[in-house]
Amino acid sequence: MPVMLLVPARAQVRLAAVVAIVALTYPMVRSFNLIPLDTVVQQAAEISGPDRAHSHNYRFQDELQPLARAAEKPLFGWGGWGRILIRYIQRNQSATLAPYIGPVSLVLGVTMMDILLNATLTPITWLAAGAVLGYIEKLNPCRARQRRYKLHNHPMMNSGTRHPQKTILWR
């Protein structure tokens, strides 16, 4: 909370990016076996008892299936195509940010980190992710500036002619 109140929005977004990078690189680090899992389980047993150590070990074993799925497309993953937005945002450093994007992105980053440690997906995570995605979509330079579902024909009452067509409602 102090970071949200005392740190400028741009710094909050950068901090949230660092937290998100940690959360996103964890699967890669984990798949290369760079995390000493046995040491983590032993530390958990010493600090909080054997039940907690068993819980950590269960989670580590449970991660193997999603890691195998991620290894099927290791270069670009299974994600979407909004990668151009990162380059666009980096080019426009002078752009002003909305006042709440910093705290919302921090909440998202922290809840992503919490998901890694506790495996609890809460509605606040979805809400924050949707808010950040909506804000980024609003900044998207490739987004069409027209309405998404435009009528292809004119309504019957307003056909664009000087004298509208005769219908049941208009005689």
Order of alpha helices (4+ residues) and beta strands (2+ residues): alpha-alpha-alpha-alpha-alpha-alpha-alpha-alpha
